[in-house]
């Protein structure tokens, strides 16, 4: 049994209560009894003494000694005294035992009244002065004590019994109390230990302990549920935490990656501006490996002076007023390998405070070199747009003007403010061609760029012609962002064009008139020359003898020459006026065949072999009549200027060259001395053979025909070996 | 021997007419040669005496008042051309003229000036042949 626990305490308290009571009783009652007994004894004895004294007095009075004896014998019934003695104080003042009871009691003990063994009760007697003395009754203390003890013993026994009963009862009571208490304590201990799975039977009674029990039951249940809820919550919390931690890790990793991707770098400085922490990307960005050993001042060595002073300003104290420092700085460093690192870096600095104490700075760096370069580029481009003498007008998708350059202001006469927000139709007026306007609208609706000439009116009423180039601006997803229009003032050009147009019309009219004139003249000349020939013919026919006349001969020749010249003129004029004839694709082989057919009689008569090796599929773009004429002429030449000393031939072949076709007409005839005649070969009226049919005009006409089809003609020749003409025409 | 009886020369150039008449007479092709200065004169004659049509008309293109083209159109309209043989003469070298002539299918032939005796003979010989 421990001395701490409640059972003991209860037991102890009950017991001690009982015991105290019993002790109190045991002390008080017996002592009271003793007291009472002694009082009783005293009283009795005193009474006795008194009685005896009286008796004696009476006896004395009556002079009866027998009476004294009887008086003394009276007391023999009383057993609880030690002795009774009548002590006379005789005339000598000496005590004299007159009588005593028990008779054998030693006198000395009667006289020794200081003896502690007895209690003495004295009562004086004597009426007679001659017989005086005391009655002494002694009560033996021991006897008294014994008597008292006898008297008290049952009490003690009774008390002892009571004690035992009390112990039992107290035990029982304490148990009755402590058992539930212990149980509750145990329950409480379990609950404290966290074991809520208890089965607490409900108490049946309604007293405080039962209530406590029931409350504990409820509490236990509540705690159990609470624990369950707690457990569930904890489980949930754990999984949430796990998940969040994972997310956090992922986010952290992403952040790290993002930092690297975005070329972000960060670092921290302490209040002494030593570098105390930095990210990996910082080292990479600045190209410094030993950044941890650096003082911020060292880094400033690589920064331009202007930036340095602004940084020092901030770090020196202005961060207290303006906490955030943000600036694009230039960073230039020469590596150990003489490699120059030059970058634009965006620096953001913020001070760090801990409990309102300044602790240092946190910085973020971002590599913006790329952006700066682009910005510079854009700036340069914007200068172009700004300064170009062309007007540049940018509109949004609602066709409202959002930006204009200086030239736009100059050309239109309106100020920037007047133009921005309005539609470009502000520049159009009643003379602006509606067809052009519609065409512009249509194209832009289809997201197609458009070039057009349009008449606009400026602020001051001036009309001007513009060459418009409008391009729709499309975003990355082909969504329309707006339009950009570049406009050139072509008023002057337009007026010149008009002039030219007028001139053209004028010259066309003149041309027409000239043509008509030429037509008429040439016709008339031809008529006259033809008449002349005819009349000469008739003359000769009617007077044949005139044939021998020299003059008539020359007249005839002159007439023929005239005819021929006129014919030539006609030929040349015909070429130049027929330029508008339709150019069509021509199959060269077929045309060559026709030409060969044309000259077949001539070729046969001259015994010349003509070979057509032109590619059957070869086509050129030209006027069929011309091509035929060209080939005929060149073949004819080949026939005409054949050699007598070898079997003559004319060969035709074709050669493909890029977008052109070269036709070669080759003969093995007399050849031409190009050194002498080369430059005049294709000139009009230049003959180089004293040949009866030598006409210079042929090649001149041929050249004209070739060139009118956009082609070229060249010649290669060796005297007495042969000639090859090369005619190059456009492919069909 | 005269193959044809009558011919008309519709031309405003008297020298040419003179020369051509001589040639025709030389060739003894026609017994009758009538000269008209321009298309209108010839047309009037046709209208006046539609039955007296010539066998052959030598038609010039360039004439005042009514040129050869207009004359052709007019007689084509009136379908007189079916009974006529027309030879067109001209000193034109304009290919568009020649092309245009091709459209008038009823024209016998086109003879560019100057005309030679041989050419005439050739044309009328083939005719005869």
Interface residues (C-beta under 8 A of the other chain):
Chain A: X519 X522 X523 X526 X527 X528 X529 X530 X531 X533 X534 X535 X537 X538 X541 X542 X563 X567 X570 X571 X574 X578
Chain B: X13 X15 X16 X18 X19 X20 X22 X23 X26 X62 X91 X92 X93 X94 X95 X113 X114 X115 X116 X117
